[in-house]
Amino acid sequence: MNTEFLPVSAEDMRRRGWYWYDFLVVTGDAYVDHPSFGTAIISRLLESQGYRVAVLAQPDWHSAAAFAAMGRPRYGIMLSSGNLDSMVAHYTVAKRRRQSDAYSPGNRPGLRPDRAVIVYSNLARQAFGNIPIIIGGLEASLRRFAHYDYWEDKVRRSILVDSGADLLSYGMGEASMTEIAARLASGTPVGEITDVRGTAYLAANAAGCAYPRVECSGFEQVSADKRAYAQANMLQYLEHDPVRGRAVLQRHGNRLLVVNPPAMPLTTAELDAVAELPYVREPHPMYQSMGGVSAIEEVRFSIIHNRGCFGACNFCSLAFHQGRIVSARSHESVLREAEALTHHPGFKGYIHDVGGPTANFRRPACQKQLKAGLCQNRACLAPEPCPNLDADQRDYLALLRKVRALPGVKKVFIRSGIRYDYLLQDPSGEFFAELVQHHVSGQLKVAPEHCVNSVLDYMGKPHIEVYQRFQEKYRRLNQKYGKEQYLVPYLISSHPGCTLRDAVALAQWLNRTGRQPEQVQDFYPTPGTLSTCMYYTGLDPRTMQPVYVPRDAHEKAMQRALMQWKRPEKRRLVLEALRRTGREDLIGYGKNCLIRPERGQGEKPKGTARPAPAQTGAQKKPPPKKKAGWARAKPKASGSKRRGRRR
């Protein structure tokens, strides 16, 4: 394991004997040298190719002094806001400032600016003048086109225009950043680097575009016409395909934004090489006195084995960033990483996750994708699985068996998302059985998201009957293997298409199934997704038909309250929602009622027993006697983990 971090200051570089360096990598996160952090991947990848790389993490943005203090790099600056969009990192869906930041030392908020990519790019320009600036990461990737911005409630220009950068790298970036670095080092002017896949640039016209192309409505048009916005958004989504995708052009005033087709997914060998670069796998020691960086705790003993997701949830940014074609690392590479973890001084025998965007995806949805690209206007899993779907999960199962057989490994858990509808399509059923036996840490988090099928259609999720089949099979398998393990369902309130009546139906469903979420995720309109397009335009971009959008803050509060109807502080909102929807039948003392009447509004019928408290978990009641090997687990709060990448 490497023990040397990359230089983070001019003093660090002098200690190494560097009096010049090649690239400055700037990030809005604390510097954590771990493959779960994009900054670490890009900087280590460039280092592996012989470049001298320095890292500037969370620089003071009030002046350009922190940039200037690093000295001018020979070839250019590569910068991002960090692992998250800076506005998502800073604000809740209610647009309230967050009180902590897991990607900053001591969870301290406010160490990166709002719209960090734009701010950092302008500071770099002030410090170094005419130097190549390449922006990347999630914030740049999702904002590469003219996009609706939830925080300003308006359409903003491409972030490439507002930042003043020279190039934008979207997606995961290894291939494009490698090519850009090589071109710059060879002396190619940055203005001539216009043919790299996975990049965007500004031009006077389309003459220099190296790919087949299509033009969508320009910034001025999509900011004035919501129908034009929806059509442009759908075109951009469909062309995000590395096999058949075309370059997408979009005018911004007298300039033309050219977004080249996506880079091809990395091969297994390339993914292995990226995963096994010499990371320290820890936060920089300069943060120890500041309380450390808590974001490492979720990933320190976790392994990423795949990339991409063909789940295609409409509210998820993965499809527009990593893409929908899955690639995976080799067993040998994963085993080498797992074996290295067993030598970490803090390792106690538990690997917290062998996962990724969706843990049980290790291959493309079908072989056709690699030859013809993704099907247009057809999802692989929802509302029903495609007949061509390859749902064999034995390869993932074999990998997990090998990892848990390593000396020093006690348990291997899966904590990232399991796609339960894909799991049910596995013809052998072996993986489901072993998941329950070996890989659940007391509770399994899955994402049905809602129970009303019309809402699920807008979300791009399978119908609730699929989840109910999964839930029942999970219950039976837990009984079979003598396990007391719980299901924690992720749910979203106020998604486009969800009416107040639909929210009441969700509360009824939760009541019947004996579950009330500890935390509720209100729909968060992040840039670029199809669901955000629905939120802004009131149109489903797939059909161009109107869709109901709950935008009123009071209605959204009622929808959230209905999912936590037992809480006393939610009572007034729940009563109002039930009366608005004409569902006073749910106000009373029966087992199907959500809430009791207000005082003086009705008396409890004589002889009516108090309803028994609803059971939670996969089983209504555990077996009466404790069996050997019984795994007891008290239900935990169903907190929202990294909701930007939920399925």
C-alpha positions in Angstrom: 0.0 0.0 0.0 1.3 3.4 -0.9 2.2 5.7 2.0 3.0 8.9 0.0 0.4 11.5 -0.9 0.7 13.7 -3.9 2.0 17.2 -3.2 -0.6 19.6 -1.8 1.6 22.8 -1.6 4.6 24.4 -3.2 6.6 23.4 -0.1 5.6 19.7 -0.7 6.9 20.0 -4.3 10.2 21.6 -3.1 10.7 18.7 -0.6 10.4 16.4 -3.6 13.0 18.4 -5.5 10.3 19.6 -7.9 10.9 23.1 -9.4 8.2 22.6 -12.0 5.2 20.4 -12.4 2.8 19.4 -15.1 -0.8 19.5 -13.9 -2.7 21.0 -11.0 -5.8 19.0 -10.0 -8.3 21.2 -8.0 -11.1 19.7 -6.0 -13.9 21.1 -3.8 -13.6 18.0 -1.5 -10.9 17.4 1.1 -8.0 15.4 -0.4 -8.8 11.7 0.1 -6.4 9.4 -1.8 -8.9 6.6 -2.4 -10.5 5.2 -5.6 -14.0 6.2 -4.5 -12.9 9.9 -5.0 -12.7 11.1 -8.6 -9.8 13.5 -7.8 -7.7 10.6 -6.6 -8.4 8.6 -9.7 -7.5 11.3 -12.2 -4.4 12.5 -10.3 -3.0 9.0 -9.8 -3.8 8.0 -13.4 -1.9 11.0 -14.7 1.0 10.3 -12.3 1.1 6.7 -13.6 1.7 8.1 -17.1 4.8 10.0 -16.0 3.3 13.4 -15.2 4.1 15.5 -12.2 0.8 16.2 -10.5 -0.1 18.4 -7.5 -3.5 18.6 -5.7 -5.2 21.8 -4.5 -8.0 20.7 -2.2 -10.7 23.2 -1.0 -8.7 26.3 -1.8 -9.9 29.6 -0.3 -12.1 31.0 -3.0 -12.1 34.6 -1.8 -9.1 35.4 -3.9 -6.7 33.7 -6.4 -3.9 33.6 -3.9 -4.2 29.9 -3.1 -3.9 29.1 -6.8 -1.0 31.4 -7.4 0.8 30.0 -4.4 1.0 26.6 -6.1 3.0 28.0 -9.1 2.0 27.7 -12.7 1.8 24.2 -14.0 3.5 23.4 -17.3 0.4 22.0 -19.2 -2.8 22.9 -17.5 -5.4 22.8 -14.7 -8.0 20.1 -14.2 -10.7 20.9 -11.7 -14.0 19.7 -10.2 -16.4 20.5 -7.4 -15.6 17.1 -5.8 -17.7 13.9 -5.6 -21.0 15.9 -5.5 -22.6 18.8 -7.2 -21.7 21.7 -4.9 -25.3 22.9 -4.7 -26.5 19.4 -3.7 -23.7 19.3 -1.1 -24.7 22.6 0.4 -28.5 22.6 0.3 -31.4 20.3 1.3 -34.3 19.9 -1.0 -36.0 22.6 1.0 -33.1 24.9 0.0 -31.9 25.1 3.5 -28.2 25.2 4.1 -26.8 21.9 5.3 -25.2 21.9 8.7 -22.4 19.4 7.9 -20.3 18.2 5.0 -18.9 14.7 5.1 -16.4 15.5 2.4 -14.8 18.3 4.5 -12.5 18.0 7.5 -14.4 17.8 10.8 -17.7 17.7 8.7 -17.3 21.5 8.6 -19.7 23.1 6.0 -18.7 26.0 3.8 -15.2 25.0 2.7 -16.2 25.0 -0.9 -18.2 27.8 -2.7 -21.6 27.4 -4.3 -21.2 26.6 -8.0 -17.6 25.5 -7.2 -16.6 24.7 -10.8 -17.4 28.2 -12.0 -15.7 29.9 -9.1 -12.5 27.8 -9.2 -12.2 28.2 -13.0 -12.4 31.9 -12.7 -9.8 32.0 -9.9 -7.5 29.8 -11.9 -7.8 32.2 -14.8 -7.1 35.2 -12.6 -4.0 33.4 -11.2 -2.5 32.1 -14.4 -4.1 33.9 -17.3 -4.0 32.0 -20.6 -3.6 28.5 -19.4 -5.6 25.4 -20.4 -8.4 24.8 -18.0 -10.4 21.5 -18.1 -13.4 21.0 -15.9 -14.9 17.7 -15.0 -16.6 15.6 -12.3 -20.3 15.3 -11.6 -21.1 19.0 -11.4 -19.6 19.7 -14.9 -21.0 16.4 -16.3 -24.6 17.0 -15.4 -24.5 20.7 -16.3 -22.8 20.3 -19.7 -25.9 21.4 -21.6 -28.3 24.3 -20.9 -30.0 23.0 -17.8 -32.8 23.7 -15.3 -31.3 24.9 -12.0 -33.5 24.1 -9.0 -31.9 26.6 -6.7 -32.4 29.6 -9.0 -35.6 28.2 -10.5 -34.5 29.0 -14.0 -32.6 27.5 -17.0 -28.8 28.2 -16.8 -26.3 28.1 -19.6 -23.9 25.3 -20.1 -21.4 25.3 -17.3 -18.6 25.5 -19.9 -19.9 28.9 -20.9 -20.2 30.3 -17.4 -16.9 28.9 -16.2 -14.8 30.2 -19.0 -12.9 26.9 -19.1 -11.5 25.5 -22.4 -12.8 22.0 -22.3 -15.3 20.0 -20.3 -14.8 16.3 -19.6 -18.1 14.5 -18.8 -18.6 11.0 -17.5 -16.0 9.2 -15.5 -13.2 10.9 -17.4 -10.2 8.5 -17.4 -10.1 8.1 -21.2 -10.7 11.7 -22.0 -8.4 13.1 -19.4 -5.6 10.8 -20.5 -6.0 11.8 -24.1 -6.2 15.6 -23.3 -3.0 15.3 -21.1 -1.1 13.6 -23.9 -2.2 16.2 -26.5 -1.2 19.1 -24.2 2.1 17.6 -23.4 2.8 17.2 -27.1 2.3 20.9 -27.6 -1.2 20.8 -29.2 -3.0 24.0 -28.4 -6.1 23.4 -26.2 -8.3 25.1 -28.8 -7.4 22.4 -31.3 -8.4 19.5 -29.0 -11.9 19.0 -30.4 -12.2 15.3 -31.3 -11.9 13.6 -27.9 -14.9 11.4 -26.9 -16.5 12.4 -23.6 -15.7 16.1 -24.0 -17.4 19.3 -24.9 -16.1 22.6 -26.3 -17.3 25.9 -27.7 -16.9 26.9 -31.3 -18.1 29.4 -33.8 -19.6 26.8 -36.0 -19.8 23.0 -36.5 -17.1 22.8 -39.1 -14.6 21.2 -36.7 -17.0 18.5 -35.3 -15.4 15.1 -35.9 -18.5 13.0 -35.5 -22.0 12.6 -37.0 -24.1 15.3 -35.3 -27.5 16.5 -34.4 -28.5 19.9 -33.1 -31.0 20.5 -30.3 -32.8 23.8 -29.4 -30.4 26.5 -28.2 -30.1 28.1 -24.8 -32.3 31.1 -25.7 -35.1 28.8 -26.9 -35.1 26.2 -24.1 -35.0 29.0 -21.5 -38.2 30.5 -23.0 -40.1 27.4 -24.2 -40.6 24.5 -21.8 -41.7 22.2 -24.7 -38.4 22.9 -26.5 -36.6 22.2 -23.2 -38.2 18.8 -22.8 -37.5 17.9 -26.4 -33.9 18.9 -26.1 -33.5 17.0 -22.8 -34.8 13.8 -24.3 -32.5 14.1 -27.4 -29.5 14.6 -25.1 -30.5 11.6 -23.1 -30.9 9.3 -26.1 -27.6 10.4 -27.6 -25.7 9.5 -24.4 -24.7 6.2 -25.9 -21.1 5.3 -26.6 -22.0 2.9 -29.5 -24.5 4.8 -31.6 -24.5 8.3 -30.0 -23.9 11.4 -32.1 -22.4 14.7 -31.1 -25.1 17.0 -29.8 -24.8 20.7 -30.7 -26.6 23.5 -28.8 -26.3 27.2 -29.6 -25.5 29.7 -26.8 -25.8 33.1 -28.4 -23.2 33.4 -31.1 -21.3 30.4 -29.9 -22.0 26.7 -30.5 -21.6 24.1 -27.7 -20.4 20.9 -29.2 -20.8 17.8 -27.0 -18.9 14.9 -28.5 -20.3 11.3 -28.1 -19.5 9.6 -24.8 -16.2 7.7 -24.3 -16.5 3.9 -24.5 -16.8 2.1 -21.2 -13.5 1.0 -19.8 -12.6 -2.6 -20.5 -12.1 -5.0 -17.6 -8.3 -4.7 -17.9 -8.6 -0.9 -17.9 -10.9 -0.9 -14.8 -8.4 -3.2 -13.0 -5.6 -0.8 -13.8 -7.5 2.2 -12.5 -8.6 0.4 -9.3 -5.1 -0.8 -8.5 -3.2 2.5 -8.9 -1.0 3.3 -5.8 -3.6 5.0 -3.6 -2.8 5.6 0.0 -6.5 4.9 0.6 -6.8 7.5 3.4 -7.4 11.2 3.9 -4.3 13.4 3.8 -2.8 13.7 7.3 -3.2 17.5 7.3 -6.8 16.8 8.3 -6.1 14.8 11.5 -6.1 17.9 13.7 -9.3 19.1 12.1 -11.4 16.0 12.9 -10.6 13.9 9.9 -12.8 13.3 6.8 -15.9 11.2 7.7 -16.6 10.4 4.0 -13.9 7.7 4.2 -15.7 5.7 6.8 -18.3 4.4 4.3 -15.7 3.3 1.8 -12.5 2.5 3.7 -13.3 -1.2 3.8 -15.5 -1.4 0.7 -14.7 -2.5 -2.8 -16.1 -1.1 -6.1 -16.4 -4.0 -8.6 -18.4 -2.5 -11.4 -19.4 0.7 -13.2 -22.6 1.9 -15.0 -26.2 1.1 -14.4 -28.9 -0.1 -16.8 -31.6 0.4 -14.2 -32.5 3.7 -15.9 -34.4 5.3 -13.0 -35.6 8.7 -14.3 -34.6 10.6 -11.1 -31.0 9.2 -11.0 -28.0 11.0 -12.4 -26.1 7.8 -13.2 -27.6 7.3 -16.6 -26.4 10.8 -17.7 -22.9 10.4 -16.1 -21.6 6.9 -15.8 -23.9 5.6 -18.5 -26.1 2.6 -18.9 -23.6 0.0 -20.2 -22.1 -1.9 -17.3 -18.5 -2.9 -17.1 -16.8 -4.8 -14.3 -13.4 -5.6 -12.8 -11.9 -9.1 -12.9 -12.1 -11.5 -10.0 -8.4 -11.4 -9.6 -8.3 -7.6 -9.2 -11.0 -7.6 -6.6 -9.4 -10.3 -4.7 -6.1 -8.5 -4.6 -7.8 -5.4 -3.2 -9.7 -7.5 -0.6 -6.5 -9.3 0.4 -4.8 -5.9 0.8 -7.6 -4.7 3.1 -7.0 -7.6 5.5 -3.5 -6.0 6.2 -5.0 -2.6 7.1 -4.3 -1.9 10.8 -8.0 -1.0 11.3 -9.5 -4.0 9.5 -11.5 -6.2 11.9 -12.5 -8.9 9.4 -15.6 -7.2 7.8 -15.7 -6.0 4.2 -18.6 -3.5 4.2 -19.5 -3.7 0.6 -18.5 -5.4 -2.7 -20.7 -3.2 -4.8 -21.0 -0.2 -7.1 -23.8 1.9 -8.6 -25.9 -1.3 -8.5 -24.2 -4.1 -6.7 -25.6 -7.1 -8.6 -24.8 -5.8 -12.1 -21.6 -7.3 -13.5 -22.4 -7.4 -17.2 -24.3 -5.5 -19.9 -28.0 -6.0 -19.8 -27.7 -8.0 -23.1 -25.0 -8.6 -25.7 -26.8 -6.5 -28.2 -25.8 -3.3 -26.3 -22.1 -3.8 -27.1 -22.8 -4.0 -30.8 -25.9 -1.8 -31.5 -26.0 0.4 -28.4 -28.9 1.0 -26.0 -32.4 0.5 -27.2 -34.2 3.8 -27.8 -37.5 4.3 -25.9 -37.1 1.0 -24.1 -35.8 0.4 -20.6 -34.1 -2.9 -19.7 -36.1 -3.5 -16.5 -39.1 -1.3 -16.2 -42.0 -1.5 -16.3 -41.2 -5.1 -17.2 -37.9 -6.8 -17.9 -36.8 -7.0 -21.6 -37.0 -10.5 -23.0 -33.3 -10.1 -24.1 -32.2 -9.4 -20.5 -29.3 -11.5 -19.3 -30.0 -11.9 -15.6 -27.5 -14.7 -14.8 -25.8 -13.6 -11.5 -23.6 -16.5 -11.0 -20.4 -14.5 -11.8 -21.1 -12.1 -9.0 -21.9 -15.0 -6.7 -18.7 -16.7 -7.5 -16.8 -13.4 -6.8 -18.4 -13.1 -3.4 -17.6 -16.7 -2.5 -14.0 -16.1 -3.3 -13.8 -12.9 -1.2 -15.4 -14.4 1.8 -13.0 -17.4 1.6 -10.0 -15.2 2.0 -8.0 -15.6 5.2 -8.8 -12.9 7.7 -12.2 -12.1 6.2 -15.1 -12.9 8.6 -18.0 -11.4 6.7 -18.7 -9.8 3.3 -21.7 -7.4 3.3 -23.5 -5.8 0.4 -24.6 -2.3 1.3 -24.8 -0.5 -2.0 -28.0 -0.9 -4.0 -29.4 -4.3 -4.9 -31.7 -4.2 -7.9 -34.4 -6.5 -6.6 -36.3 -6.9 -9.9 -33.1 -8.0 -11.6 -32.5 -10.4 -8.7 -35.9 -12.0 -9.2 -35.0 -12.7 -12.9 -32.0 -14.8 -12.0 -32.9 -18.3 -13.3 -30.9 -20.2 -10.6 -32.0 -18.3 -7.5 -28.6 -19.1 -5.9 -27.6 -15.6 -5.4 -30.7 -14.6 -3.6 -30.3 -17.5 -1.2 -26.7 -16.7 -0.4 -27.4 -13.0 -0.2 -29.7 -13.8 2.7 -27.4 -16.4 4.3 -24.1 -14.4 4.1 -24.3 -10.8 2.9 -27.0 -8.9 4.9 -25.8 -6.8 7.8 -29.1 -7.0 9.8 -31.0 -5.0 7.2 -31.1 -4.9 3.5 -31.8 -1.6 1.8 -33.8 -1.7 -1.4 -35.6 1.0 -3.4 -39.3 0.4 -4.3 -39.7 4.2 -4.1 -43.5 4.2 -4.2 -46.5 1.8 -4.4 -48.7 3.5 -7.0 -47.9 2.1 -10.4 -48.6 5.3 -12.3 -46.1 7.1 -10.2 -43.6 4.3 -10.6 -44.0 4.6 -14.4 -42.9 8.2 -14.2 -40.0 7.2 -12.0 -38.9 4.4 -14.4 -39.3 1.8 -11.7 -41.0 -1.6 -11.8 -44.5 -2.0 -10.5 -45.1 -2.6 -6.8 -46.2 -6.2 -7.4 -42.5 -7.0 -8.2 -41.4 -5.6 -4.9 -44.1 -7.5 -3.1 -42.9 -10.8 -4.7 -39.3 -9.9 -3.6 -40.5 -9.0 -0.1 -42.3 -12.4 0.3 -39.4 -14.4 -1.0 -37.0 -12.5 1.3 -39.3 -13.3 4.2 -39.4 -17.0 3.3 -35.6 -17.3 2.8 -35.0 -15.6 6.2 -37.3 -18.2 7.8 -35.6 -21.0 6.0 -32.1 -20.0 7.2 -33.1 -18.9 10.7 -32.3 -15.2 10.2 -34.0 -12.2 11.6 -33.1 -9.6 9.0 -35.1 -6.6 7.9 -36.0 -4.8 4.7 -35.5 -1.1 4.7 -37.4 0.4 1.7 -36.2 3.7 0.2 -39.2 5.9 -0.8 -39.6 9.2 -2.5 -42.3 11.8 -1.9 -43.5 14.5 -4.3 -42.0 13.0 -7.4 -43.6 14.3 -10.7 -46.8 12.4 -11.3 -47.5 11.9 -7.6 -50.7 13.5 -6.4 -51.9 13.9 -2.9 -54.2 11.0 -3.4 -51.2 8.9 -4.4 -49.4 9.9 -1.3 -52.4 8.8 0.8 -52.3 5.4 -1.0 -48.6 5.1 -0.1 -49.4 5.8 3.5 -52.1 3.1 3.4 -49.6 0.6 1.9 -47.0 1.4 4.5 -49.7 0.9 7.2 -50.7 -2.5 5.8 -47.1 -3.6 5.6 -46.3 -2.5 9.1 -43.6 0.1 8.3 -43.1 3.7 8.8 -39.9 5.3 7.5 -37.6 7.1 10.0 -36.5 9.4 7.2 -38.2 10.5 4.1 -36.6 11.6 0.8 -38.5 14.4 -1.0 -37.8 14.4 -4.7 -34.7 16.5 -5.4 -34.5 18.0 -8.9 -30.8 17.5 -9.7 -29.5 18.8 -13.1 -29.9 16.7 -16.2 -32.3 14.0 -15.2 -35.6 13.1 -16.9 -37.5 13.6 -13.7 -36.0 17.1 -13.3 -37.2 17.8 -16.8 -40.7 16.7 -15.7 -40.5 18.9 -12.6 -39.5 22.0 -14.6 -41.6 21.6 -17.7 -44.7 19.7 -16.5 -44.2 17.4 -19.5 -42.9 13.8 -19.6 -40.1 14.1 -22.2 -40.6 10.5 -23.3 -44.2 11.1 -24.5 -44.5 14.9 -24.4 -47.7 14.5 -22.4 -48.6 16.7 -19.4 -47.6 15.4 -16.0 -48.8 16.6 -12.6 -46.0 18.2 -10.6 -46.3 18.9 -6.8 -44.4 22.1 -6.5 -46.4 23.9 -3.7 -44.3 23.7 -0.5 -47.4 23.0 1.6 -48.5 20.1 -0.5 -45.0 18.7 -0.5 -45.0 18.9 3.3 -48.3 17.0 3.4 -46.9 14.3 1.1 -43.9 13.9 3.4 -46.1 13.9 6.5 -48.3 11.1 5.2 -45.3 8.8 5.1 -44.7 9.4 8.8 -48.4 9.7 9.9 -47.8 8.4 13.4 -45.5 11.3 14.5 -47.4 13.8 16.7 -45.8 16.8 14.9 -47.2 15.5 11.6 -50.7 15.1 12.8 -52.1 18.5 11.6 -50.7 18.0 8.1 -52.0 14.4 7.9 -55.5 15.4 8.9 -55.5 18.2 6.3 -54.3 15.8 3.6 -57.0 13.2 4.4 -59.7 15.8 4.4 -58.5 17.4 1.2 -58.6 14.0 -0.6 -62.0 13.0 0.9 -60.4 10.2 2.9 -62.0 10.8 6.3 -62.5 7.0 6.4 -58.9 6.8 7.4 -59.5 9.0 10.5 -60.7 6.7 13.3 -59.8 3.7 15.5 -59.9 0.8 13.1 -56.7 -1.1 12.1 -56.8 0.5 8.6 -57.1 4.0 9.9 -54.0 6.2 9.9 -54.9 8.7 12.6 -57.4 9.2 15.4 -60.0 11.9 15.3 -59.4 15.2 17.0 -60.9 15.6 20.4 -64.6 16.1 20.3 -64.8 15.0 16.7 -65.7 11.4 17.4 -65.7 8.9 20.2 -64.0 5.5 20.3 -66.7 2.9 19.8 -67.4 0.8 22.8 -65.6 -2.5 22.8 -63.1 -1.4 20.3 -59.7 -2.7 21.3 -56.6 -0.6 20.7 -54.9 -1.8 17.5 -51.8 -3.8 18.1 -48.6 -2.0 17.0 -47.6 -2.9 13.5 -44.6 -5.2 13.1 -41.6 -4.2 11.1 -39.2 -6.3 9.2 -39.3 -9.2 6.8 -41.3 -11.3 9.3 -44.3 -10.4 11.5 -42.9 -12.3 14.5 -39.6 -14.2 15.0 -39.7 -17.9 15.8 -40.3 -18.4 19.6 -36.9 -20.0 20.3 -33.4 -18.9 19.5 -31.7 -21.2 17.1 -28.0 -21.8 16.7 -26.5 -19.1 14.4 -29.5 -16.8 14.9 -28.6 -13.3 13.7 -30.6 -10.8 15.7 -30.6 -7.3 14.4 -32.5 -4.3 15.8 -34.0 -2.2 13.1 -32.0 0.9 12.5 -33.0 4.3 11.1 -33.5 4.0 7.4 -31.3 7.0 6.7 -30.7 8.2 3.2 -27.2 7.2 2.0 -25.8 9.1 -1.0 -29.2 9.7 -2.4 -27.8 11.3 -5.6 -27.0 7.8 -6.8 -30.1 5.9 -5.6 -31.8 3.5 -7.7 
